[in-house]
């Protein structure tokens, strides 16, 4: 493969910890030659690491278009509301695009993005990284080989984890649906996409229930304060304490997403001044902390999905029930059990996440590196077929429409929504 050059829009967590490191690890495959990032320190640090010329270092995504097309691809990892316009501009200029999920918080914009990829004959690949992980690839292979016969039901649970919930969806960037996306789209379109992919059928109907049950002002304990550091009387007992969560040396697993300054002083300053130091019961959040979605598919099969932010750990569990076999899987440890009805066999299948140089334990079961590698290969061998990618906009559109239908149903008493009404 020739080395693909890229413009990166957004050097936040995905830009810093997925796309940047890929270019460092595989410099013969990917070279990031321009970056747009409004945060001064992140922008400078990223530019220094990748030795980006000053004329290609921008403090807004809009500036990245001033010089026309300057690279082979554009990687868009801005916040949800800033996906649609740059993606459309990029394809119009001739870029292939790797776009963070969701494509857009707007159903109509998602549809137009898919249409634009066809019109401009450009790859628009969505970062539905789970499809690339060995765990889900292994399960998909079993289904395609007929191990389960016809899949009748899929049950998938996503445990978001109480720390992730508090950081990202109560205090953090994805706490308000009108500013980013509803939870089912921002977090769980991954899961609806996996269900859609494994089922291999058109989804016909969706219904959903969910609410913001816990992280509300009326649930604030007596003696709590607006900030965890303001003399809160219950801080030491509170599982959501910002002091407990962000002061975790030496690695600071959550603080690195809160502040560029990981010194004790920098972390304390962020707890005192940033949104991440607020009491979880006194934030301006409105996204749900738990939700269930029911789905019906064209051949009569069905699926159920449960998302909960009220769990000890994060991870996914799946049960797939077919006419000839069953799968029980745990993505956390990369294993699933395959049961064959006819023979009574029980196979314990371990899905490796290493071995080929692409796909370590990156937080999505090895999917992140594999996704980037697959995108670069597709760019190198592009033959004017914008639907060729595993998670092309065409392949990903159904799960986005399922998410929009689920949110509509949740807001309207759980009524069943036909997918044809969402198109």
Secondary structure, 3 states (H helix, E strand, C coil): CCCEEEEEECCCHHHHHHHHHHHHHCCCCEEEEEEECCCHHHHHHHHHHCCCCHHHEECCCHHHHCCCCCCCEEEECCCHHHCHHHHHHHHHHCCEEEECCCCCCCHHHHHHHHHHHHHHCCCEEECCHHHHCHHHHHHHHHHHCCCCCCEEEEEEEEECCHHHHHHHHHHCCCCCCCCCCCHHHHCCHHHHHHHHHHHCCCEEEEEEEEECCCCCHHHCCCCCCCECCCCCCCCCCCCCCHHHHHCCCCCCCCHHHCCCCCCHHHHHHHHHHCHHHECCCCCCCCCCCEEEEEEEECCCCEEEEEEECCCCCCEEEEEEEECCEEEEEEHHHCEEEEEECCCCCEEEEECCCCCCCCCCCCCCCCHHHHHHHHHHHHHHCCCCCCCCCCCEHHHHHHHHHHHHHHHHHHHCCCCCEEHHHHC
